[in-house]
């Protein structure tokens, strides 16, 4: 499992990391803001904070999430789960 995770591109690794933090059975209207730092995402995904920042920008351009001051709001959890770079 770890080898498969590490063989993905950095954007996909960040997407998968964030998607794993959500219960797939979330009902509509459920809070989707993760109060997590880019450094913490880096530790979970095995990437540097700077690389996480670039990945978050790329995922934000695809409207899968929004980077905010208080955390990251995920607008499309299924999209994150299926994201592949």
Secondary structure, DSSP 8 states (H G I E B T S, - for coil): -HHHHHTS-HHHHHHHHHHHTS-TT--TT---EE---HHHHHHHHT--HHHHHHHHHHHHHTTSEEEETTEEEES-HHHHHH---
